[in-house]
Amino acid sequence: MVMSKGSRVMAAIAGAIVLLVVLAAIGLYFVQREVKARVVDALAPVGTADRIDVGISAITLHRVRLTAPQDWPTPDALTADEITMTPDVRDYLFAHRMHLRSVVVRGFNLALVRTSSGRLEILPKLRQSMSKPAQPSSGASGAATNKPPLPAEKLIDHIAFADGRFVFYDETISKPPYKVVVSDASASVDHIHLPDLSEPTGISMKGAIKGPSHTGRVTFDGWMTIASKDSKTTTTLKGVDVVTLDPYLLKKAGAKAQVTGGTLDLNLQAAVTSYHIHAPGTVMLHHLQLAGTDDPLDTFMQIPTRAAVAALKKHGDDITLHFTIDGNLRDPKFKLNESVMTELRANFAKALGVSAEGVAKGTEETVKGLGNALKNLLGQ
């Protein structure tokens, strides 16, 4: 059968389309293999993966482990059942930058360490590895292993954490560090642009804090410009056992009394601009219970425990404290200003219905301690 001219043209167009699809598939395959090689190179100095699968549009790492520095309280900074990365092939080919459209981390256990100096550390080995410019192999290693360095520009559109837990180790509280576990956790991080990190990055996290009597909820939302430290965030706690946060809200304030029950709610809205922080917040204590004592020197937040126990019986179920953190983060002497100290002191005494004489001794130390505790909760 003789094909008409129109049919031959259509067949030629169809053939060209098929050829382009095949070439695109081959190109995609080789780019994906190249990205996989880059992933293996990046992973080698900081951790391991049991298996790496390359798909048509994504790369999946199975049973991932990223090791921690030797001085960390845990051997691993991150473990995950699965990490799936979706690269932007066009950017890699034409813009010569590493662009990941999404990274999804499932079944994770992520450690976060607040050092004794107050610095919050997350995946320090990976961060250092990503920050270093890659050096191509040379000389003796041979041309076969000589790869061009990883592109300096790296962009990640979206990172999602699902079905895992965050474990906070706080060296500012105690040695060994005090541990708080956020389980049933999920989180997202949007827009990370290396190396400058000068653009806002969105952050969102939620999870559960399981105490001896209650399971509370925690949420954290907002944005941060990592290079400048500017940020605007909201932190909430709901129904968290007071005992779980005892080192932050009680012992830091000089408490000696034994807490036997109660839950805590927190709402904190923090804004940081040019290293100046302004963060108003509210703490609510529900059904707070203290063990009785015969020691007249025993105190709860610098109030004699016997007076506090009696006041709690008369007061009822809820105690509300308002506070404001305001100061320069670069000032090593940063603390609550005098007016906020006076406000906290008056509000706490008023809330319990305790006379000024009952809180006179050690009041200044109490408020300073509470201020430090709130700064710790904020992560300063």
C-alpha positions as CSV (number, residue, x, y, z in Angstrom):
1,M,0.0,0.0,0.0
2,V,1.4,3.4,-1.0
3,M,1.2,6.0,1.7
4,S,-0.1,9.4,0.8
5,K,2.1,12.5,1.3
6,G,0.1,13.6,4.3
7,S,0.4,10.1,5.9
8,R,4.1,10.1,5.4
9,V,4.4,13.5,7.1
10,M,2.3,12.4,10.0
11,A,4.4,9.2,10.3
12,A,7.6,11.3,10.3
13,I,6.2,13.6,13.0
14,A,5.2,10.6,15.1
15,G,8.6,9.0,14.7
16,A,10.3,12.2,15.7
17,I,8.1,12.4,18.8
18,V,9.0,8.8,19.7
19,L,12.7,9.5,19.1
20,L,12.5,12.6,21.4
21,V,10.7,10.6,24.1
22,V,13.3,7.9,23.9
23,L,16.2,10.4,24.0
24,A,14.5,12.2,26.9
25,A,14.1,8.9,28.8
26,I,17.8,8.0,28.2
27,G,18.9,11.5,29.3
28,L,16.7,11.3,32.4
29,Y,18.2,7.9,33.2
30,F,21.7,9.1,33.0
31,V,20.9,12.3,35.0
32,Q,19.2,10.2,37.7
33,R,22.3,7.9,37.8
34,E,24.4,11.0,38.2
35,V,22.3,12.4,41.0
36,K,22.4,9.0,42.7
37,A,26.2,9.1,42.5
38,R,26.1,12.6,44.0
39,V,23.9,11.3,46.8
40,V,26.3,8.4,47.5
41,D,29.3,10.9,47.6
42,A,27.4,13.2,50.0
43,L,26.3,10.4,52.2
44,A,29.7,8.7,52.5
45,P,31.3,10.9,55.1
46,V,28.2,11.4,57.3
47,G,26.2,8.1,57.2
48,T,24.9,5.1,55.4
49,A,21.9,3.8,53.5
50,D,21.1,0.1,53.2
51,R,19.8,0.6,49.6
52,I,19.3,3.4,47.1
53,D,16.6,3.0,44.4
54,V,16.5,5.2,41.3
55,G,13.1,5.6,39.8
56,I,11.8,7.6,36.8
57,S,11.3,10.8,38.8
58,A,12.6,10.1,42.3
59,I,15.4,8.6,44.3
60,T,14.6,6.6,47.4
61,L,17.1,5.8,50.3
62,H,16.1,2.9,52.6
63,R,17.1,2.6,56.3
64,V,19.2,5.7,56.5
65,R,21.6,6.5,59.3
66,L,23.4,9.9,59.7
67,T,26.0,9.7,62.5
68,A,26.5,12.3,65.2
69,P,29.7,14.0,66.5
70,Q,31.6,12.2,69.2
71,D,30.5,14.6,71.9
72,W,26.8,14.1,71.3
73,P,24.5,12.3,73.7
74,T,23.4,9.9,71.0
75,P,25.4,8.0,68.3
76,D,23.0,9.0,65.5
77,A,21.8,12.5,64.5
78,L,19.1,11.0,62.3
79,T,17.7,7.6,61.4
80,A,14.9,7.1,58.9
81,D,13.1,4.2,57.4
82,E,12.9,6.0,54.0
83,I,14.0,9.2,52.4
84,T,12.6,10.0,49.0
85,M,14.1,12.9,46.9
86,T,12.6,14.3,43.7
87,P,15.2,16.3,41.7
88,D,14.6,18.9,39.1
89,V,16.4,17.5,36.1
90,R,16.2,20.7,34.0
91,D,17.9,22.8,36.6
92,Y,20.7,20.3,36.9
93,L,21.2,20.2,33.2
94,F,20.8,23.8,32.3
95,A,21.3,25.9,35.4
96,H,24.1,23.8,36.9
97,R,22.5,23.8,40.4
98,M,21.3,21.0,42.6
99,H,17.6,21.6,42.8
100,L,15.4,19.2,44.8
101,R,11.7,19.8,44.4
102,S,10.9,17.7,47.5
103,V,12.4,15.5,50.2
104,V,10.2,13.2,52.2
105,V,11.5,11.6,55.4
106,R,9.4,8.8,56.9
107,G,9.8,6.8,60.0
108,F,12.4,9.2,61.4
109,N,14.2,9.8,64.7
110,L,15.9,13.2,64.7
111,A,18.1,14.4,67.5
112,L,18.4,18.1,68.4
113,V,21.0,19.2,70.9
114,R,21.1,22.5,72.8
115,T,24.7,22.9,73.9
116,S,25.8,24.3,77.3
117,S,26.4,27.6,75.5
118,G,22.8,27.7,74.3
119,R,23.4,26.9,70.6
120,L,20.9,24.6,69.0
121,E,22.6,21.9,66.8
122,I,20.7,19.9,64.1
123,L,22.5,17.5,61.8
124,P,25.9,19.2,62.3
125,K,27.9,16.8,60.1
126,L,25.5,17.0,57.2
127,R,25.4,20.8,57.5
128,Q,29.2,21.0,57.5
129,S,29.4,18.6,54.5
130,M,26.9,20.6,52.5
131,S,28.7,23.9,53.3
132,K,32.1,22.7,52.0
133,P,32.8,23.2,48.4
134,A,33.4,19.8,46.8
135,Q,37.0,19.3,45.5
136,P,37.5,17.2,42.4
137,S,39.8,14.2,42.5
138,S,43.2,14.8,41.1
139,G,46.5,13.3,40.0
140,A,47.0,9.8,41.4
141,S,43.3,9.0,41.6
142,G,43.1,9.0,37.8
143,A,40.7,10.6,35.4
144,A,38.1,7.9,35.8
145,T,37.3,9.1,39.3
146,N,37.8,12.7,38.6
147,K,34.3,14.3,39.0
148,P,33.4,18.0,38.8
149,P,32.6,19.5,42.2
150,L,29.0,19.6,43.4
151,P,27.2,22.8,42.3
152,A,27.7,25.6,44.8
153,E,24.0,26.6,44.4
154,K,21.6,24.2,46.0
155,L,17.8,24.7,46.3
156,I,15.3,22.6,48.2
157,D,11.7,23.5,47.7
158,H,10.1,21.4,50.4
159,I,11.1,18.9,53.1
160,A,8.5,16.8,54.9
161,F,9.0,14.7,58.0
162,A,6.3,12.1,58.7
163,D,5.7,9.3,61.2
164,G,8.6,10.0,63.5
165,R,9.9,11.7,66.6
166,F,12.1,14.6,67.6
167,V,14.3,14.1,70.6
168,F,15.6,17.3,72.3
169,Y,18.8,17.0,74.4
170,D,19.3,20.1,76.6
171,E,22.8,20.6,78.1
172,T,21.8,23.9,79.6
173,I,19.6,22.1,82.1
174,S,21.8,19.3,83.3
175,K,24.7,16.9,82.6
176,P,23.9,14.4,81.1
177,P,21.5,16.6,79.1
178,Y,17.8,16.7,79.9
179,K,15.7,14.9,77.3
180,V,12.3,15.8,76.0
181,V,10.7,13.5,73.3
182,V,8.1,14.8,70.8
183,S,6.5,11.7,69.4
184,D,3.8,11.1,66.7
185,A,5.6,14.0,65.0
186,S,5.4,15.6,61.6
187,A,7.1,18.7,60.2
188,S,7.7,20.7,57.0
189,V,10.5,23.0,55.9
190,D,9.9,25.2,52.8
191,H,12.5,26.9,50.7
192,I,16.2,26.3,51.6
193,H,18.5,28.1,49.2
194,L,22.2,27.4,49.7
195,P,24.8,28.7,50.1
196,D,23.6,32.2,51.1
197,L,20.5,31.2,53.2
198,S,19.4,34.8,52.9
199,E,15.8,34.1,52.0
200,P,13.0,33.3,54.4
201,T,12.5,29.6,55.2
202,G,9.0,28.4,56.3
203,I,8.9,26.0,59.3
204,S,6.1,24.0,60.8
205,M,6.1,21.2,63.3
206,K,3.6,19.3,65.5
207,G,3.6,16.3,67.8
208,A,2.9,14.9,71.2
209,I,4.7,15.1,74.5
210,K,3.9,12.1,76.6
211,G,4.1,12.6,80.4
212,P,3.4,10.3,83.3
213,S,-0.3,11.3,83.5
214,H,-1.2,13.2,80.3
215,T,-0.2,13.4,76.6
216,G,0.1,17.0,75.6
217,R,0.4,18.6,72.2
218,V,3.0,20.9,70.8
219,T,3.0,23.0,67.6
220,F,5.5,25.4,66.1
221,D,4.9,27.5,63.0
222,G,6.5,30.5,61.3
223,W,9.5,31.6,59.2
224,M,13.2,32.2,59.7
225,T,15.9,33.8,57.6
226,I,18.8,31.6,58.6
227,A,21.7,33.9,57.6
228,S,20.4,37.0,59.5
229,K,18.5,35.1,62.3
230,D,15.4,37.2,61.7
231,S,12.2,35.2,62.3
232,K,8.6,35.3,63.3
233,T,7.3,32.2,65.0
234,T,4.4,30.9,67.2
235,T,4.9,28.1,69.8
236,T,2.0,26.5,71.6
237,L,1.9,23.8,74.2
238,K,-1.5,22.3,75.2
239,G,-2.1,19.9,78.1
240,V,1.6,19.0,78.8
241,D,2.3,17.5,82.2
242,V,4.0,20.1,84.4
243,V,6.3,17.3,85.7
244,T,7.7,16.8,82.1
245,L,8.8,20.5,82.0
246,D,9.7,20.7,85.6
247,P,13.4,21.6,85.0
248,Y,12.4,24.5,82.8
249,L,9.5,26.1,84.8
250,L,10.4,25.0,88.4
251,K,14.0,24.0,89.1
252,K,15.4,26.8,87.0
253,A,13.4,29.2,89.2
254,G,14.9,27.6,92.4
255,A,11.9,25.4,93.2
256,K,12.3,22.7,95.8
257,A,8.7,21.6,96.1
258,Q,7.6,18.3,94.6
259,V,5.0,18.6,91.8
260,T,2.5,15.8,92.0
261,G,0.1,16.8,89.3
262,G,-1.1,19.4,86.8
263,T,-0.8,20.4,83.2
264,L,0.6,23.4,81.3
265,D,-0.5,25.5,78.3
266,L,1.8,27.9,76.6
267,N,1.4,30.4,73.8
268,L,4.5,32.3,72.7
269,Q,4.7,34.7,69.7
270,A,8.3,35.6,69.0
271,A,9.7,38.1,66.5
272,V,13.4,38.6,65.9
273,T,14.7,41.5,63.9
274,S,18.4,42.5,63.7
275,Y,19.1,40.3,66.7
276,H,16.4,42.0,68.8
277,I,13.7,39.7,70.2
278,H,10.2,40.7,71.2
279,A,8.1,37.8,72.4
280,P,4.9,38.2,74.4
281,G,3.4,35.0,75.8
282,T,1.0,33.4,78.3
283,V,1.5,30.4,80.5
284,M,-1.6,28.6,82.1
285,L,-1.2,26.0,84.8
286,H,-4.2,23.7,85.3
287,H,-4.9,21.6,88.4
288,L,-1.4,22.2,89.8
289,Q,-0.7,20.0,92.8
290,L,2.2,20.2,95.2
291,A,3.2,17.7,97.9
292,G,2.9,19.0,101.4
293,T,6.0,19.6,103.4
294,D,7.0,20.1,107.1
295,D,10.2,22.1,106.1
296,P,9.5,25.8,106.6
297,L,12.4,26.6,104.2
298,D,10.9,24.5,101.3
299,T,9.7,26.7,98.5
300,F,7.8,26.6,95.2
301,M,9.1,29.4,92.9
302,Q,10.4,31.1,96.1
303,I,7.0,31.0,97.8
304,P,7.0,28.9,101.0
305,T,5.5,25.6,99.9
306,R,3.0,25.4,102.8
307,A,1.7,28.9,101.8
308,A,1.6,27.8,98.1
309,V,-0.3,24.6,98.9
310,A,-2.8,26.5,101.0
311,A,-3.2,29.2,98.3
312,L,-3.7,26.5,95.6
313,K,-6.5,24.9,97.6
314,K,-8.3,28.3,97.9
315,H,-7.5,29.5,94.4
316,G,-9.0,26.8,92.2
317,D,-7.8,25.0,89.1
318,D,-6.2,27.6,86.9
319,I,-3.3,30.0,87.2
320,T,-2.4,32.4,84.4
321,L,0.9,34.2,83.9
322,H,1.6,36.8,81.2
323,F,5.1,37.7,80.3
324,T,7.2,39.4,77.6
325,I,10.7,38.6,76.5
326,D,12.4,41.7,75.1
327,G,16.1,42.2,74.5
328,N,19.3,41.9,72.4
329,L,20.3,38.3,71.6
330,R,23.9,39.4,71.1
331,D,24.1,40.7,74.7
332,P,25.5,38.0,76.9
333,K,23.7,39.7,79.9
334,F,20.4,39.5,78.1
335,K,17.5,39.2,80.6
336,L,14.0,40.4,81.3
337,N,13.8,44.1,82.0
338,E,12.8,45.4,85.4
339,S,9.3,46.2,84.5
340,V,8.6,42.7,83.2
341,M,10.1,41.3,86.4
342,T,7.8,43.4,88.5
343,E,4.8,42.4,86.4
344,L,5.6,38.7,86.7
345,R,6.1,38.9,90.4
346,A,2.9,40.8,91.0
347,N,0.9,38.5,88.6
348,F,2.1,35.4,90.2
349,A,1.5,36.5,93.8
350,K,-1.9,37.9,92.8
351,A,-2.8,34.7,91.0
352,L,-2.2,32.6,94.1
353,G,-3.6,35.2,96.4
354,V,-0.4,35.2,98.5
355,S,0.6,38.4,100.3
356,A,3.6,40.4,99.3
357,E,5.3,39.3,102.5
358,G,5.0,35.7,101.4
359,V,7.1,36.3,98.3
360,A,9.4,39.0,99.5
361,K,12.3,36.7,100.1
362,G,14.0,35.7,96.9
363,T,11.5,37.4,94.6
364,E,14.2,38.8,92.3
365,E,15.8,35.4,91.9
366,T,12.5,33.8,91.2
367,V,11.6,36.1,88.4
368,K,15.1,35.9,86.9
369,G,14.9,32.1,87.0
370,L,11.5,32.1,85.3
371,G,12.9,34.5,82.7
372,N,15.7,32.0,82.0
373,A,13.3,29.2,81.8
374,L,11.2,30.9,79.2
375,K,14.3,31.7,77.2
376,N,15.2,28.0,77.3
377,L,11.7,27.1,76.0
378,L,12.2,29.6,73.2
379,G,15.5,28.1,72.3
380,Q,17.9,30.9,73.2
